[in-house]
Amino acid sequence: MDEAILPLELLNVLRLSLRATASSSVDSLEQGSALDPSNPVTRKIIAEVLFSRRFILSYYVVIGAIVAAFASIHWFRKVGRWHKRRNMKTEGTPGHGTPRTVSSSSSSSTLHGDTTAPIKAFTTVMENEQMPLLAHDGGLDVGPRGMAARVYHRVRGFLMYQPRPFSALTAPCNTLPPNGTTLCILVFLTINLFYLFYHTPLSLSMLFVFADRAGLCFVANLPLLYLLAAKTNQPLRFLTGWSYEGLNLLHRRLGEWMTAFGTLHSFGMFGVWYTLLRPQDYSWLRFVSSRLVLVGIFALVAYVAIYVTSVGWIRQLYYEVFLGLHIILQVGALVFLFFHHHGARPYVLAALGIWALDRMVSRMVLSSKKFVATLEVAPDQQTVLLFCDIPSKKSTTGVTQHMSHGWRAGQHVFVTVPGLGWKHQLQAHPFTIASPAPPRNAAQQTWPLQLIIRARNGFSKELLAFAQSHQHVDVWLDGPYGSTEVLEAVQCADRVLLVAGGSGIAVTYPLSWELQVKQTEGALATRSKYRNGIGHTPSLVDCGVRAPADRDECYHLWIRQDPLHDGWITLFPPCDVASSTSRPDPSADANEELVYGLIHRTIDTRGPSDRRPDMKTELRDWIERSTATRPQNPAQTQCIVVSGPDSLVRDVQNGAALLVRAGYKIEVHVEKFGW
């Protein structure tokens, strides 16, 4: 210890430090105090605390600069897509609301007849995931490239690659994100560690300074934590185009680091008592019973409880418990933190304002509307199909404020069903809209909305039991929410591959509709059908399973467990408004000649002879099928959209990474939604 500090003197230092602001000075703090100006340790503690108050403000400048850089890249690409769509309309090539059957110099044509059979097998190096990603390309190279181009594509492929999951205490199987996302998270963590340790003396006499800096790092991240968790009018998603799942991943990691910062702050203060106060007969009971310390302990316990109840296996097994505790504990933690630390109050108020704007104002006042929904149990008996007829209204402000103003493909809504019981009146659950989006110039008074809700635990399981005995229920729909980034990407891509796993069809089916259906008043077919004189909702089974010719510009693959999942899709385009090269089966009933052209292939994984597909081979086949009738053009943009289980997403990511390494220009968009 450099120099002993008397307990009374130290307590004055603590009090003054907690009241210190970035505009304070050492001299002003000393006036009228009981501190000894000649004590160098006292002056150094106060000087370091004041420096921390000023230094932590630059954290927002750094984060703002990083967001601005990503926003510039995003909007540069967005403007480029807008120009491309405008050129497509000017040249008469396919655009929004038109089937992609007309070819141009920058887009591929629809395949007709037989094509050369693609090579099915990868090389041994490709099949063996134990080999490094930056290994042999296996014959996928698009042609001669310079050294700079090869390095660029190898780096892009490495960043896109997603490592294997691993087991841990927090979850039976922790799924790692792609390397690029992991790199961003590590950079974010490095910035936080820099602000924790920069200009922080690491000695026992300066232990208070370190503990104070850890507390500042905690509260400075509070507004950002709530901003990343926003689920409605998300400014970061608007600025950068990042998906909700990507922002939620940053939210979880930041919450973990903040728990560590809070723990360091608490143990650091206990260390101050043990090393400086305890030798001067300042008792433990007197220390922890003070209002300042006691309220801080309550805040720490609340945040640790939030972390413990947020680990992966608890979220999966006890989602309802996690959801309720997450809301209650974070409100209590903010209250405790507000009264614990005077300097934390601006950050607490900012976080509370973000939460109130996101949850209270936007969702409960502006965008939430009540509808009467029809419930139907799907043929698999494990899924609820929720239908609503949404009245169409034009927004007077030009901004979509609620469901009646329409929605876009890939967006989602929050659903509240008060009729299930009192505990569900305050719960809102997110679901992707599985039905096609209404046209911008729709003349219909109503447009159908469908949600696919798979029964798991809690809300979805209770809704399934309710649907077995009830046909109608009042629901509150809050939305639409979600970025249109994926929709814009597929509209501008030269070739599109849509991959759905299970209920991921709710994401890809509306996108396929946008690309292949003319948005006319007759674009939707919901004709009533009858079996043995009993009416029922039409489904894919009713239109007959017909696989049309392989599509080049848009290929839609659906991987599901059970063929009965065909019953999830109940809205089809009539033959005259869908772009399909296939002909209806002459033997089929004339009333059942609905086009099955929006889903080009289905793979069932449950059965004696069925198994999970090899997505690397599927992606290679897709590339080779499109290049079998024309020269390869590496400048063409290929877009892959995948929605489904983590294992499917990983297989698609890694298959696309191999193609990117070979020189193909591929964008991969992953659509998921979860807490």
Rosetta blueprint (number, residue, H / E / L):
1 M L
2 D L
3 E L
4 A L
5 I L
6 L L
7 P H
8 L H
9 E H
10 L H
11 L H
12 N H
13 V H
14 L H
15 R H
16 L H
17 S H
18 L H
19 R H
20 A L
21 T L
22 A L
23 S L
24 S L
25 S L
26 V H
27 D H
28 S H
29 L H
30 E H
31 Q L
32 G L
33 S L
34 A L
35 L L
36 D L
37 P L
38 S L
39 N L
40 P H
41 V H
42 T H
43 R H
44 K H
45 I H
46 I H
47 A H
48 E H
49 V H
50 L H
51 F H
52 S H
53 R H
54 R H
55 F H
56 I L
57 L L
58 S H
59 Y H
60 Y H
61 V H
62 V H
63 I H
64 G H
65 A H
66 I H
67 V H
68 A H
69 A H
70 F H
71 A H
72 S H
73 I H
74 H H
75 W H
76 F H
77 R H
78 K H
79 V H
80 G H
81 R H
82 W H
83 H H
84 K H
85 R H
86 R H
87 N H
88 M H
89 K H
90 T H
91 E H
92 G L
93 T L
94 P L
95 G L
96 H L
97 G L
98 T L
99 P L
100 R L
101 T L
102 V L
103 S L
104 S E
105 S L
106 S L
107 S E
108 S L
109 S L
110 T L
111 L L
112 H L
113 G L
114 D L
115 T L
116 T L
117 A L
118 P L
119 I L
120 K L
121 A L
122 F L
123 T L
124 T H
125 V H
126 M H
127 E H
128 N L
129 E L
130 Q L
131 M L
132 P L
133 L L
134 L L
135 A L
136 H L
137 D L
138 G L
139 G L
140 L L
141 D L
142 V L
143 G L
144 P L
145 R L
146 G L
147 M H
148 A H
149 A H
150 R H
151 V H
152 Y H
153 H H
154 R H
155 V H
156 R H
157 G H
158 F H
159 L H
160 M H
161 Y L
162 Q L
163 P L
164 R L
165 P L
166 F E
167 S L
168 A L
169 L L
170 T L
171 A L
172 P L
173 C L
174 N E
175 T L
176 L L
177 P L
178 P L
179 N H
180 G H
181 T H
182 T H
183 L H
184 C H
185 I H
186 L H
187 V H
188 F H
189 L H
190 T H
191 I H
192 N H
193 L H
194 F H
195 Y H
196 L H
197 F H
198 Y L
199 H L
200 T L
201 P L
202 L L
203 S L
204 L H
205 S H
206 M H
207 L H
208 F H
209 V H
210 F H
211 A H
212 D H
213 R H
214 A H
215 G H
216 L H
217 C H
218 F H
219 V H
220 A H
221 N L
222 L H
223 P H
224 L H
225 L H
226 Y H
227 L H
228 L H
229 A H
230 A L
231 K L
232 T L
233 N L
234 Q L
235 P H
236 L H
237 R H
238 F H
239 L H
240 T H
241 G L
242 W L
243 S L
244 Y H
245 E H
246 G H
247 L H
248 N H
249 L H
250 L H
251 H H
252 R H
253 R H
254 L H
255 G H
256 E H
257 W H
258 M H
259 T H
260 A H
261 F H
262 G H
263 T H
264 L H
265 H H
266 S H
267 F H
268 G H
269 M H
270 F H
271 G H
272 V H
273 W H
274 Y H
275 T H
276 L H
277 L H
278 R H
279 P H
280 Q H
281 D L
282 Y L
283 S L
284 W H
285 L H
286 R H
287 F H
288 V H
289 S L
290 S L
291 R H
292 L H
293 V H
294 L H
295 V H
296 G H
297 I H
298 F H
299 A H
300 L H
301 V H
302 A H
303 Y H
304 V H
305 A H
306 I H
307 Y H
308 V H
309 T L
310 S L
311 V L
312 G H
313 W H
314 I H
315 R H
316 Q H
317 L H
318 Y L
319 Y H
320 E H
321 V H
322 F H
323 L H
324 G H
325 L H
326 H H
327 I H
328 I H
329 L H
330 Q H
331 V H
332 G H
333 A H
334 L H
335 V H
336 F H
337 L H
338 F H
339 F H
340 H H
341 H L
342 H H
343 G H
344 A H
345 R H
346 P H
347 Y H
348 V H
349 L H
350 A H
351 A H
352 L H
353 G H
354 I H
355 W H
356 A H
357 L H
358 D H
359 R H
360 M H
361 V H
362 S H
363 R H
364 M H
365 V H
366 L H
367 S L
368 S E
369 K E
370 K E
371 F E
372 V E
373 A E
374 T E
375 L E
376 E E
377 V E
378 A L
379 P L
380 D L
381 Q L
382 Q L
383 T E
384 V E
385 L E
386 L E
387 F E
388 C E
389 D E
390 I E
391 P E
392 S L
393 K L
394 K L
395 S L
396 T L
397 T L
398 G L
399 V L
400 T L
401 Q L
402 H L
403 M H
404 S H
405 H H
406 G L
407 W L
408 R L
409 A L
410 G L
411 Q L
412 H E
413 V E
414 F E
415 V E
416 T E
417 V L
418 P H
419 G H
420 L H
421 G L
422 W H
423 K H
424 H H
425 Q L
426 L L
427 Q L
428 A L
429 H E
430 P E
431 F E
432 T E
433 I E
434 A L
435 S L
436 P L
437 A L
438 P L
439 P L
440 R L
441 N L
442 A L
443 A L
444 Q L
445 Q L
446 T E
447 W E
448 P E
449 L E
450 Q E
451 L E
452 I E
453 I E
454 R E
455 A L
456 R L
457 N L
458 G L
459 F H
460 S H
461 K H
462 E H
463 L H
464 L H
465 A H
466 F H
467 A H
468 Q L
469 S L
470 H L
471 Q L
472 H E
473 V E
474 D E
475 V E
476 W E
477 L E
478 D E
479 G E
480 P E
481 Y E
482 G L
483 S L
484 T L
485 E H
486 V H
487 L H
488 E H
489 A H
490 V H
491 Q H
492 C H
493 A L
494 D L
495 R E
496 V E
497 L E
498 L E
499 V E
500 A E
501 G E
502 G H
503 S H
504 G H
505 I H
506 A H
507 V H
508 T H
509 Y H
510 P H
511 L H
512 S H
513 W H
514 E H
515 L H
516 Q H
517 V E
518 K L
519 Q L
520 T L
521 E L
522 G L
523 A L
524 L L
525 A E
526 T L
527 R L
528 S L
529 K E
530 Y E
531 R E
532 N L
533 G L
534 I E
535 G E
536 H E
537 T L
538 P L
539 S L
540 L H
541 V H
542 D H
543 C H
544 G L
545 V L
546 R L
547 A L
548 P L
549 A L
550 D L
551 R L
552 D L
553 E L
554 C E
555 Y E
556 H E
557 L E
558 W E
559 I E
560 R E
561 Q L
562 D L
563 P H
564 L H
565 H H
566 D H
567 G H
568 W H
569 I L
570 T L
571 L L
572 F E
573 P L
574 P L
575 C H
576 D H
577 V H
578 A E
579 S L
580 S L
581 T L
582 S L
583 R L
584 P L
585 D L
586 P L
587 S L
588 A L
589 D L
590 A H
591 N H
592 E H
593 E L
594 L L
595 V L
596 Y L
597 G L
598 L L
599 I L
600 H L
601 R E
602 T E
603 I E
604 D E
605 T L
606 R L
607 G L
608 P L
609 S L
610 D L
611 R L
612 R L
613 P L
614 D L
615 M H
616 K H
617 T H
618 E H
619 L H
620 R H
621 D H
622 W H
623 I H
624 E H
625 R H
626 S H
627 T H
628 A L
629 T L
630 R L
631 P L
632 Q L
633 N L
634 P L
635 A L
636 Q L
637 T E
638 Q E
639 C E
640 I E
641 V E
642 V E
643 S E
644 G L
645 P L
646 D H
647 S H
648 L H
649 V H
650 R H
651 D H
652 V H
653 Q H
654 N H
655 G H
656 A H
657 A H
658 L H
659 L H
660 V H
661 R H
662 A L
663 G L
664 Y L
665 K E
666 I E
667 E E
668 V E
669 H E
670 V E
671 E L
672 K L
673 F L
674 G L
675 W L
